[in-house]
């Protein structure tokens, strides 16, 4: 029996990007990571829970890069931050996968703002656009940040 292949996180990200690009080419939208997680899990034998932490960010970043923000150009650094924060807040309010922090950061990058972190997105939303992140929820895994939304499920059932 041969040795089982081990995969580095970079190799897994490359597999995820391959799956994403194949979906784009086939027009199989919406471009969500679930199918890629399942197929990569089947191919590698790795757990889906483990792969979500690697595949999901690839998909959400790629979605953001392909949907740049529309930001009015401003001359001063502070005016640029405010304009970017308003564009981020508008996209966040629209919900959906493009409202995820990873997608917002990539969309800002695609709009010409250089490499933008999710921490910078949070700060811009909070400090320059007045977004209360405790009430702003978009995507799996961020509900821990949106503490004001906890209990919504119970309200829906009642």
C-alpha positions in Angstrom: 0.0 0.0 0.0 1.3 3.4 -0.9 1.7 6.4 1.3 -1.3 8.7 1.6 -0.7 12.1 0.0 -0.6 15.0 2.4 -1.8 18.4 1.2 -0.4 21.8 2.3 -2.9 24.6 2.9 -1.4 26.3 -0.2 -2.1 23.2 -2.3 -5.7 23.1 -1.0 -6.2 26.8 -1.8 -4.9 26.1 -5.3 -7.4 23.3 -5.7 -10.2 25.6 -4.4 -9.1 28.3 -7.0 -9.2 25.7 -9.7 -12.7 24.7 -8.8 -13.8 28.3 -8.6 -12.4 29.1 -12.1 -14.0 26.0 -13.5 -17.4 27.2 -12.1 -16.8 30.6 -13.6 -16.0 29.1 -17.0 -19.1 26.9 -16.8 -21.3 29.7 -15.6 -22.4 27.6 -12.7 -23.3 30.4 -10.4 -23.9 31.4 -7.7 -20.2 30.9 -6.8 -20.4 29.4 -3.3 -17.8 27.1 -1.8 -20.0 24.2 -0.8 -19.5 22.2 -4.0 -15.8 22.8 -4.0 -15.5 21.7 -0.3 -17.4 18.5 -1.1 -15.4 17.6 -4.2 -12.0 18.5 -2.6 -13.0 16.4 0.5 -13.9 13.5 -1.8 -10.6 13.9 -3.6 -8.3 14.3 -0.6 -10.1 12.5 2.1 -9.9 15.6 4.3 -12.9 16.6 6.5 -15.4 19.1 5.1 -15.2 21.1 8.3 -11.4 21.4 7.9 -11.7 22.4 4.3 -14.3 25.1 4.9 -11.6 27.1 6.7 -9.4 27.0 3.6 -11.8 26.9 0.7 -14.4 29.5 1.9 -11.9 32.4 2.0 -10.8 31.6 -1.5 -14.3 31.8 -2.9 -15.3 34.9 -1.0 -12.1 36.7 -2.0 -12.5 35.8 -5.6 -16.2 36.9 -5.6 -15.0 40.3 -4.2 -12.2 40.7 -6.7 -14.7 40.1 -9.5 -17.2 42.7 -8.1 -15.1 45.8 -7.3 -16.7 48.6 -5.3 -17.8 51.7 -7.1 -16.2 54.5 -5.1 -16.2 58.2 -5.9 -12.6 59.3 -6.1 -11.5 61.9 -3.5 -8.3 63.8 -3.2 -7.5 63.8 0.5 -6.7 60.6 2.5 -9.6 61.2 4.9 -12.1 61.9 2.2 -10.9 58.7 0.4 -11.4 56.7 3.6 -14.9 58.1 4.1 -15.9 57.4 0.4 -14.6 53.8 0.7 -16.4 53.4 4.0 -19.7 54.5 2.5 -19.3 52.1 -0.4 -18.4 49.3 2.0 -21.5 50.1 4.1 -23.8 50.2 1.1 -22.5 46.7 -0.1 -22.8 45.4 3.5 -26.4 46.6 3.8 -27.2 44.7 0.6 -26.5 41.4 2.3 -25.5 38.3 0.4 -22.0 36.8 -0.1 -20.6 40.1 -1.5 -21.4 41.6 1.9 -19.0 39.2 3.7 -16.0 40.9 5.2 -13.6 38.8 3.0 -15.5 39.8 -0.1 -15.6 43.5 0.9 -11.9 43.5 1.5 -11.2 42.0 -1.9 -13.7 44.4 -3.6 -11.9 47.4 -2.1 -8.6 45.9 -3.4 -10.2 45.5 -6.8 -11.3 49.1 -6.7 -7.7 50.3 -6.4 -7.2 50.6 -2.6 -4.3 48.1 -2.4 -4.4 45.1 -0.1 -7.2 45.6 2.5 -7.6 43.4 5.5 -10.9 42.4 7.0 -9.8 44.2 10.2 -9.5 47.4 8.1 -12.9 46.8 6.7 -14.4 46.5 10.2 -12.7 49.7 11.3 -13.8 51.6 8.2 -17.4 50.4 8.6 -17.4 51.3 12.3 -15.4 54.5 12.4 -16.2 56.2 9.1 -19.6 54.8 8.1 -21.2 54.4 11.5 -22.1 50.8 11.0 -22.8 48.9 14.2 -21.1 45.6 13.5 -23.1 44.0 16.4 -26.2 44.4 14.2 -24.5 43.7 10.9 -24.5 40.0 9.9 -23.5 38.6 6.6 -22.4 35.0 6.1 -21.6 31.9 8.0 -19.3 32.4 11.0 -19.7 36.1 11.5 -22.7 35.9 13.8 -20.3 35.8 16.7 -19.4 39.4 15.7 -23.1 40.4 15.3 -24.1 40.0 18.9 -27.3 42.1 18.6 -28.7 39.5 16.1 -28.5 36.6 18.5 -31.8 35.2 19.4 -33.4 36.0 16.0 -34.0 32.3 15.3 -36.0 32.0 18.5 -38.1 35.1 17.5 -38.8 33.6 14.1 -40.1 30.3 15.6 -42.2 32.0 18.3 
